[in-house]
Amino acid sequence: MTGRTSGPWPEPDEQRPDGFGPPPAPFAPPTPPAPPAPFAAPAPFAASAPRSGAPRSGGPRSGGRRRPPRPVAAVGAALALLAALLLIGGGAYHLTVRGGSAQPPAGPSGSPSIDRGDGKGPGGGPDAYDPNAGIRAGEARVWLRDNQAEVAGAGTSQYGPWRVGDTVVGAITSGLTGYAVADGQEKWKLPLQTPLCGVPPAPSAHGTLVVGVKESASETSRCTHLQQIDLATGRAGWKVPVPPENAHDTTTQFELAISGDTVVVARAAVMSGFSVTDGHKLFGTSSPNGCYPSAVAGGSRLIGIRHCPDPNDVRAPGQAVVEELDPATGGARWSYKYAQDWTVGRVLSIDPLVIAAHHKDKKTWNLTAFAADGTVRSQGSPAFGVSGRCNGFGNASGFQECYAAAADADSLYIGAGKPGTTLDTEVTDQVVAVDLNTGKERWRTAGQPKGRTMWPLAVEDGRVLTYVTPGNDEAGAVVSLAAADGAAQPVLQSPAAARGAEGVFYPHGIRIAWAGGRLFLLNGRVYSPEPRKASRAILSFGK
């Protein structure tokens, strides 16, 4: 399983009008950090699905369903290759949209029909929205599912996506749903007896998830239990209470992380570890030198974050400590204390460990890369900006909630843009490679046209798989960037008609996973189904 999944409690509102996204723009190729040389601008497709005129909205469920985009006209020019000259180092080549036969590719294996996005499965009436309308040869077929569960009027947070074998899973407060990877058909549904109140970024290596659940359905009830779930089958396993660590240990939410066979439960100033296999308690809170637990991150390693108050000034911000923990005992293998006034914002990579922190003056942030023994490999303040989801400034989501960063042994690749007046920027229209041994920038891609952003997902076979959000004449795409110099190659292109549905998945709340050659986009907030109003839940395209 790859991909980073976790979430804040609660999420900001993310619903847009029924499947229509932002005004898109054509894809722009990467360039080296040297001053950009002139390049041939890509020409748009000769014909594309016309825009509906539906307004953009960041508020909850505004407007009814608009008329769906019409299929792309099948004219000769529409099958022409879209070429963009890429300038990487001293070399150049052409990025093309894959062409060939005029017949669109067959649907996913075992699924000849396609979910047209009306929330009722394959088929639909003549006005049903079809994200695959006008699909071209070589483009990746899309499946789309809408939320069908009744939720509170203000909507509810959605978590995931987690891929286990041929199943991808999403979760809302009331339960979990498993979908077939190939076509999005529902495979299983698991209602929870009491509301969800904590979700780890990823399951165990065996596809087992452990979530936090409340003691009752009351809105004011506390988060008190852990529930084991098999993501492959949707079966619930053991359920155990989380014993209080002290008289003040009460909370309405858990922060969870899984590493090996341990699930760690962090809450205000306390932390506990439990076995993923049978739920028995492994360890409880320790507060060495008066530094109490504040957060946890999991995966191939278990990383704890502590806060150390100033013993001489209770109003002072104190200091942050990062530790690698033994999953079996909770004991620290090593510790690193940040300088005064620095706050740990995000864990961008577990192995190698890369952490983003920010200073209280709101004008400075840094990246710290750690060696296996906890010594600092590099530390520096980048000249580029990233979103609040990737530096943690002004963003209350989980410590592994950045979906625009990936790393290999030597470099961090992160979605970036021009720094704003604060530490945050949502215009991450570039990918920057940072050398983890020096902390210096190695290369960066050219900026995308307005409205398009780039999200590094994973590093595979020496290439950085990157999601490029929808543009004017194209829906979203996945490209790969050479780890050595950022040279780009196309990997997947979704159909032009899908750009409206993809545009619903807001950058500030989207959750993404790349696994097994497929991209999964999950909306961070969903709403109850209504006549002629769709609440897009999950979208996927790939192999």
Summary of the structure (lengths in Angstrom):
residues: 543
radius of gyration: 23.1
end to end distance: 15.6
largest distance: 75.7
contacts: 1914
relative contact order: 0.18
helix: 3%
strand: 39%
